Amino acid sequence: MTNPIKTWFFELIEDAIGSKAMNQFKKEEDDRKNPESNKKPEQD
């Protein structure tokens, strides 16, 4: 079960900065936590 305060906090931040920015933040956090699993082959 997730922490309801943490969930509320992130929803509050998402409302303040917008969902697009929040999704980018979540993606960057996932990349930082799992750098090898999220690497994609570079395309030319």
C-alpha positions in Angstrom: 0.0 0.0 0.0 1.3 3.4 -0.9 1.7 6.3 1.5 -1.4 8.5 1.2 0.5 11.6 2.2 3.1 11.0 -0.5 0.3 10.4 -3.0 -1.4 13.6 -2.0 1.8 15.5 -2.2 2.6 14.3 -5.7 -0.9 15.1 -6.9 -0.6 18.6 -5.4 2.7 19.1 -7.3 1.2 17.7 -10.5 -1.7 20.2 -10.3 0.7 23.0 -9.7 3.3 22.3 -12.5 1.1 20.3 -14.9 0.8 16.7 -15.7 3.3 16.8 -18.7 6.1 18.1 -16.4 5.2 15.6 -13.7 5.3 12.7 -16.2 8.8 13.9 -17.4 9.9 14.0 -13.8 8.7 10.4 -13.1 10.4 9.2 -16.3 13.7 10.8 -15.2 13.4 9.3 -11.7 12.8 5.8 -13.2 15.8 6.3 -15.6 18.0 7.4 -12.6 16.9 4.4 -10.5 17.3 1.8 -13.4 19.7 3.2 -15.9 20.5 -0.1 -17.6 16.9 -1.4 -17.9 15.6 1.8 -19.6 18.3 2.3 -22.2 17.1 2.3 -25.7 19.3 1.7 -28.8 20.2 4.9 -30.5 18.6 5.6 -33.8 20.2 7.4 -36.7 
